[in-house]
Amino acid sequence: MENIRIKSGGNVMSNLMTNWSNNIKKEWKWFVDSRFGMFIHWGLYALPARHEWVKSRECISDEEYQRYFDYFNPDMYDAKSWAKAAKNAGMKYFVITTKHHEGFCLWDSEYTDYKVTNTPYGKDLLKSIVEAFREEGLRVGFYYSLLDWHHPEFSVDRFHPMGNNKEFREKNKDRDIRKYSEYLHAQVRELLTKFGRIDYIFFDFSYPGEDGKGRDDWQSERLLKMVRQLQPHILINDRLDLNDVPGGWDIKTPEQFMVRERVEVEGKPVLWETCQTFSGSWGYHRDESSWKSVKQLVQILIDTVSKSGNLLLNVGPTARGEFEQRALDRLSDIGKWMKHHSRSIYGCTQAPEEFKAPQDCRLTYNPETNRLYVHLFTWPFKELHLDGLAGKVNYAQLLNDASEIKFSKPPQYEHVGTNKNACKDTVTLQLPVQKPEGTVPVIELFLK
Ligand code: GLC
């Protein structure tokens, strides 16, 4: 982890922020600069369309689950349109489930028959997805499930679809997890040798302890070594159960919740990425209706970047191979916001500590251009007081149209009472009464 440690001491602003980004391994700078990626969960579970864990949740046997394999035929699939949707939303990388917990492989793996090329669809999907996204300039990430509910040597545990079936457990008690780990390693080797440069690998997940699985089952240390040897520049997430091993992970991945502060380990900031869904499911879920609004999604992105993190936002394509309308609408509206505001996202990070975000606002900061961005989650009346910025601002403008925002020392309203918020180092921005266009307005401050 030494590469992403900050230097201590000195001027907080110039050292903490610039050194933080300077100290990131140069191979990973793309990741920090990108800030926004697309997760794609696609597999046989798109057919039942009721969550990617359906096999486990509904205790479905291999025999019953087979029907989804037999009918897998995404006739409307067009990777180019997926890649365009991601790019237009402002996403800079993507992570695709090459195999999820159900065990089904999206590529033509040598090591199994349980793969897309043996379904009615009959063609490798992974290759065309990777090519299409690369063509749009996005970086490539692979998700690989450590769990495998189809493999005959994957020992039955508490998450396994047959975990509650005593008879099944008894019959399968001689499964050899070593053999499964060999399969896992061979598949990861395949993924990292047959598809060119892979920028990011997302292993999912470990649950050590009683009736669970962890590093010994996956042979995690050996796996890690192989991955680093095959693709030395690659980023590896933190789910191999190697959190206490030096170099055992590169990036923290808080999932489905918003962190309150920048993620730190032993008091030091680390690379982190939160993965989030549009609704409650990763795989396509027809009847799930708790979809987040565009405003919520944009705010999630901003809040994440304001704490120096990345957002990996998930789409679950349908069994016909399309992004559904609910996803497309949101992606396109996020893209509209990004078109004018991405400058406050790409290459940005948490603002220096001496700048305090006003109420209902988030700050992001670009250490290379020395610009500070104020994201206004609610639009205030006329004035916005920024503490810690007196004498530090050269120029201010709204980001949507580059219209000037005047600023001054905090005004004193002698005849109606003074504004208590104002302290010596405060700058007051004079805002138009009407909220400017855009889901979340942003003010760009050019600092001295
Ligand atoms: C969890 C879930 C899984 C999903 C993943 C995304 O680990 O098991 O279904 O793929 O989170 O990070």
Residues whose N, C-alpha, C, O or C-beta is under 5 A from the ligand:
A	BS01	GLC	E52 D204 F205 E255 C275 W282
